[in-house]
């Protein structure tokens, strides 16, 4: 095997890219990822597997009359020859491009990169050493009680290396895990779901997971059909996470400045500085938040309204998006910060919602409700109106009737129409914040959230849904 085709460590791929690019500047991002998963159906483990892959992004920068053009190419690569092909393609794309509007000097100063020389951190099937035996016991319990379990667990370790011709050398190790379990009765007429996020599965109890879905199936033994309408509704942390992620993703400063979002000020500009929600509401991101730790520097494979390849390596810290009800920041690149005259606040890969003084539990919210609904999770969420951030979606796997502080049965599913910003203005009760997991977005896109449960007096169930 020739030296050019010998697999190399990720750092060598980065160094080869920045050394061989013929553009004026170059950034190389190498992600080494391993994942381990288990899947089950009908109370039986059906598949398991471990996968490994290396993804390389090359961003080339060419100085032209009038600015700097960029070209970005991403592909799988494990040796210098494959990286070289990606470099050639990115260089060619940059030469063929026009000047980028978000051009800024590349980041040179960055957080301590003392771990640059360390190897990627992998995962393997051993991450389930405690979970898998307990899952087998859960299958036995479920089968004996007439429950059918379906589910999936996945754990990933992604080690990211970033290097540039400006001297940037950064490394970050990101563990990401999640579990989800759906239970049905043998007639397949009653369904319940639980799920969550984890960094290492040491905190995931398969027997507790089965017990939770068993409780919810029990709630569903009595069925009550209700019409569409506005209901006093309790959203558990999972459903709150579903909605708050949308509120975060649509919080781009550029769109707000251009009058395209709920964060736009009427007459021009953004609503930064305005009271947006109820007092005491705090929405923020923090790379060092316990249990939700994420990359402490900006990462962008391509430029958009909310991210800039020129900002790769910018240090990240806690950012208050909403503080005590006031909009304090939006997703800002250095370019959009120049337009809005606000601080640079890039996206952070986690999200926390807290309500001042909220110390109760989800059970407390149920106990305090005279008549209303308790949701489990939401799905198929889509934006209807960007100006109000009106969303529509469906309930799924359990909507329960609450009467005199007790859960008395399951009701039919609904389509809802609500704005997460409006919900944060008019909710009546909140629980303490806890780690949460979005059923809609957590599996593939955004799993690091901590949110409270919220009780909303007039949640809009706009129509009845036939979904199970």
URNORJO-V38372 format. One record per residue. N is the residue number from 0. SS is DSSP state (A for helix, B for strand, O for the rest). PHI is phi as a letter, one per 30 degrees, with the letter a starting at -180 (* if undefined). Layout:
# URNORJO-V38372
n:ss:phi
N:SS:PHI
N:SS:PHI
This chain:
# URNORJO-V38372
n:ss:phi
0:O:*
1:O:d
2:A:e
3:A:d
4:A:c
5:O:d
6:O:e
7:O:b
8:O:d
9:A:e
10:A:d
11:A:d
12:A:d
13:A:d
14:A:d
15:A:d
16:A:d
17:A:d
18:A:d
19:A:c
20:O:d
21:O:c
22:O:d
23:O:d
24:B:b
25:B:a
26:B:b
27:B:c
28:B:b
29:B:c
30:B:c
31:B:c
32:B:b
33:B:b
34:B:b
35:B:b
36:B:b
37:B:b
38:B:b
39:B:b
40:B:a
41:O:h
42:O:i
43:B:b
44:B:d
45:B:c
46:B:b
47:B:a
48:B:a
49:B:b
50:B:b
51:B:b
52:B:a
53:B:b
54:B:c
55:B:b
56:B:c
57:B:c
58:B:c
59:B:c
60:B:b
61:B:b
62:B:d
63:B:b
64:O:d
65:O:j
66:B:l
67:B:b
68:B:c
69:B:b
70:B:b
71:B:b
72:B:b
73:B:b
74:B:a
75:B:d
76:O:a
77:O:b
78:O:b
79:A:d
80:A:d
81:A:d
82:A:d
83:A:e
84:A:d
85:A:d
86:A:d
87:A:e
88:A:d
89:A:d
90:A:d
91:A:d
92:A:d
93:A:d
94:A:d
95:O:d
96:O:c
97:O:c
98:O:e
99:O:d
100:O:d
101:O:c
102:O:d
103:O:b
104:O:e
105:O:d
106:O:d
107:O:c
108:O:d
109:O:a
110:O:e
111:O:e
112:O:c
113:O:d
114:O:c
115:O:e
116:O:d
117:O:d
118:O:d
119:O:d
120:O:c
121:O:c
122:O:c
123:O:a
124:A:d
125:A:d
126:A:d
127:A:c
128:O:e
129:O:c
130:A:d
131:A:d
132:A:d
133:A:d
134:A:d
135:A:e
136:A:d
137:A:d
138:A:e
139:A:d
140:A:d
141:A:d
142:A:d
143:A:d
144:A:c
145:O:i
146:B:c
147:B:c
148:B:c
149:B:b
150:B:a
151:B:a
152:B:b
153:B:b
154:B:b
155:B:b
156:B:b
157:B:c
158:B:c
159:B:c
160:B:c
161:B:b
162:B:b
163:B:b
164:O:d
165:O:d
166:O:j
167:O:d
168:B:b
169:B:b
170:B:b
171:B:b
172:B:c
173:B:b
174:B:d
175:B:b
176:B:b
177:B:a
178:B:b
179:B:a
180:B:b
181:B:c
182:B:c
183:B:b
184:B:d
185:O:d
186:O:d
187:O:i
188:O:c
189:O:b
190:B:b
191:B:b
192:B:b
193:B:b
194:B:a
195:B:a
196:B:c
197:B:a
198:O:c
199:O:b
200:O:i
201:O:d
202:O:c
203:O:c
204:O:c
205:A:d
206:A:d
207:A:d
208:A:d
209:A:d
210:A:d
211:A:d
212:A:d
213:A:d
214:A:d
215:A:d
216:A:d
217:A:d
218:A:e
219:O:d
220:O:d
221:O:c
222:B:c
223:B:b
224:O:c
225:O:b
226:O:d
227:O:d
228:B:l
229:B:c
230:B:b
231:B:d
232:B:b
233:B:c
234:B:c
235:O:d
236:A:e
237:A:d
238:A:d
239:A:d
240:A:d
241:A:e
242:A:d
243:A:d
244:A:d
245:A:d
246:A:e
247:A:d
248:A:d
249:O:c
250:O:c
251:B:d
252:A:d
253:A:d
254:A:d
255:A:d
256:A:d
257:O:d
258:O:i
259:O:c
260:O:b
261:O:d
262:O:c
263:B:d
264:O:d
265:O:d
266:O:j
267:O:k
268:O:i
269:B:c
270:O:c
271:O:e
272:O:j
273:O:d
274:B:d
275:O:c
276:O:b
277:O:d
278:O:d
279:O:j
280:B:d
281:B:b
282:B:b
283:B:a
284:B:b
285:O:a
286:O:e
287:O:c
288:O:d
289:O:e
290:O:i
291:O:b
292:O:e
293:O:b
294:O:e
295:O:d
296:B:b
297:O:d
298:O:b
299:O:b
300:O:d
301:O:a
302:O:c
303:O:a
304:O:d
305:O:c
306:O:b
307:O:b
308:A:d
309:A:d
310:A:c
311:O:e
312:O:j
313:O:e
314:B:d
315:O:c
316:O:b
317:O:e
318:B:b
319:B:d
320:B:d
321:B:b
322:B:b
323:O:h
324:O:i
325:B:c
326:B:d
327:O:c
328:O:a
329:O:b
330:B:d
331:O:b
332:O:d
333:A:d
334:A:d
335:A:d
336:A:d
337:A:d
338:A:d
339:A:c
340:O:h
341:O:b
342:O:d
343:O:d
344:O:b
345:O:d
346:O:d
347:O:c
348:O:d
349:O:a
350:B:a
351:B:b
352:B:c
353:B:b
354:B:b
355:O:e
356:O:i
357:O:d
358:O:b
359:B:d
360:O:c
361:A:d
362:A:d
363:A:d
364:A:d
365:A:d
366:A:d
367:O:c
368:O:c
369:O:d
370:B:a
371:B:a
372:B:b
373:B:c
374:B:d
375:B:c
376:B:a
377:B:c
378:B:a
379:B:h
380:B:d
381:B:b
382:B:d
383:B:c
384:B:b
385:O:d
386:O:d
387:O:c
388:O:h
389:B:d
390:B:c
391:B:b
392:B:a
393:B:b
394:B:d
395:B:a
396:B:h
397:B:k
398:B:c
399:B:c
400:B:d
401:B:c
402:B:b
403:O:h
404:O:i
405:B:b
406:B:d
407:B:c
408:B:l
409:B:c
410:B:c
411:O:d
412:B:d
413:B:b
414:B:c
415:B:c
416:B:b
417:B:a
418:B:c
419:A:d
420:A:d
421:A:d
422:A:d
423:A:d
424:A:d
425:A:c
426:O:d
427:O:c
428:B:b
429:B:b
430:B:c
431:O:d
432:O:d
433:B:b
434:B:e
435:B:b
436:O:b
437:O:d
438:O:d
439:O:d
440:O:c
441:O:d
442:O:e
443:O:c
444:O:b
445:O:a
446:O:c
447:O:c
448:B:b
449:B:b
450:B:b
451:O:c
452:O:d
453:B:b
454:B:c
455:B:c
456:B:d
457:B:b
458:B:d
459:B:d
460:B:d
461:B:d
462:B:a
463:B:d
464:B:c
465:O:d
466:O:d
467:O:d
